[in-house]
Amino acid sequence: MTTQLVLTTAPDTELADRLAHELIANGLAACVKQFAPCQSTYRWQGQIERTTEIPLVIVTDDTRYPELEAWLKAAHPYDLPEILAIPCTGGHPGYLAWASNCTRAPT
């Protein structure tokens, strides 16, 4: 098992709070860090867009990632939400074990 950081954004604080809470409540994440609003500039459907978003960093286990991704796509209002998974190649062993235990799939 490998701990992963999953990056996503939410269009507002209310949704960011709800996503964070539900990811933890459903055991899909050990921790969700919600950052201050930021400005995102990107190309969408041929236009350059600029919007305010709330960045989220989600700590999960690679065994739960497929379910987390499917859940996040279904819960997110964007047609194409940012969902990027980054495997952690190192870290404090105790923290990595904690993250794995928090996201252990129900049996």
C-alpha positions as CSV (number, residue, x, y, z in Angstrom):
1,M,0.0,0.0,0.0
2,T,1.2,3.5,-0.9
3,T,0.0,6.8,0.5
4,Q,-1.2,9.2,-2.1
5,L,-1.8,12.9,-2.2
6,V,-4.8,13.8,-4.3
7,L,-5.2,17.4,-5.5
8,T,-8.6,18.9,-6.4
9,T,-10.4,22.2,-6.2
10,A,-13.8,23.4,-5.2
11,P,-15.7,26.4,-6.5
12,D,-16.5,27.7,-3.0
13,T,-15.8,27.1,0.7
14,E,-19.2,25.5,1.3
15,L,-18.6,22.7,-1.2
16,A,-14.9,22.3,-0.1
17,D,-16.1,21.8,3.5
18,R,-18.7,19.3,2.4
19,L,-16.3,17.3,0.2
20,A,-13.7,17.3,3.0
21,H,-16.2,16.1,5.6
22,E,-17.7,13.4,3.4
23,L,-14.3,12.1,2.3
24,I,-13.3,11.6,5.9
25,A,-16.7,10.2,7.0
26,N,-16.7,7.7,4.1
27,G,-13.2,6.5,5.0
28,L,-11.9,7.6,1.6
29,A,-9.3,10.0,3.1
30,A,-7.3,10.2,6.3
31,C,-7.0,13.9,6.1
32,V,-8.1,16.7,3.8
33,K,-6.3,20.0,3.9
34,Q,-8.3,23.0,2.6
35,F,-6.4,26.1,1.6
36,A,-7.2,29.7,1.1
37,P,-9.0,30.7,-2.1
38,C,-6.7,31.1,-5.1
39,Q,-7.1,32.4,-8.6
40,S,-7.0,29.7,-11.3
41,T,-6.4,30.6,-15.0
42,Y,-7.0,27.9,-17.5
43,R,-8.2,27.2,-21.0
44,W,-11.7,25.7,-21.2
45,Q,-13.7,25.1,-24.4
46,G,-11.4,27.4,-26.4
47,Q,-11.6,30.3,-24.0
48,I,-9.2,31.5,-21.3
49,E,-11.0,31.5,-18.0
50,R,-10.1,32.9,-14.6
51,T,-12.0,31.9,-11.4
52,T,-11.6,31.7,-7.7
53,E,-11.2,28.2,-6.3
54,I,-10.5,26.4,-3.0
55,P,-7.6,24.0,-3.3
56,L,-7.9,20.7,-1.4
57,V,-5.1,18.2,-0.7
58,I,-6.5,14.8,0.2
59,V,-4.4,12.1,1.9
60,T,-5.5,8.6,1.0
61,D,-4.2,5.1,0.3
62,D,-3.7,3.8,-3.2
63,T,-6.1,0.9,-2.6
64,R,-8.9,3.5,-2.0
65,Y,-8.0,5.8,-4.8
66,P,-10.3,4.3,-7.5
67,E,-13.3,4.6,-5.2
68,L,-12.2,8.1,-4.1
69,E,-11.9,9.2,-7.7
70,A,-15.3,7.8,-8.7
71,W,-16.9,9.4,-5.6
72,L,-15.3,12.8,-6.2
73,K,-16.3,12.8,-9.9
74,A,-19.9,12.1,-8.9
75,A,-20.0,14.7,-6.0
76,H,-18.3,17.5,-7.9
77,P,-20.2,20.1,-9.9
78,Y,-17.5,20.6,-12.6
79,D,-17.9,18.8,-15.9
80,L,-14.2,17.9,-15.6
81,P,-12.9,18.3,-12.0
82,E,-9.2,18.5,-11.4
83,I,-8.2,15.2,-9.8
84,L,-4.5,14.5,-9.6
85,A,-3.0,11.6,-7.7
86,I,0.6,11.8,-6.5
87,P,2.2,8.7,-4.9
88,C,4.2,9.4,-1.8
89,T,7.6,7.8,-2.2
90,G,8.6,8.5,1.4
91,G,7.4,10.0,4.6
92,H,7.3,9.5,8.4
93,P,6.5,5.8,8.8
94,G,4.1,6.4,11.6
95,Y,2.1,9.0,9.6
96,L,2.0,6.7,6.6
97,A,0.7,3.9,8.7
98,W,-1.9,6.1,10.3
99,A,-3.1,7.2,6.8
100,S,-3.3,3.6,5.7
101,N,-5.3,2.6,8.8
102,C,-7.7,5.5,8.4
103,T,-8.5,4.6,4.9
104,R,-8.7,0.8,5.3
105,A,-11.7,-0.5,3.2
106,P,-14.6,-1.8,5.3
107,T,-14.7,-5.5,5.5
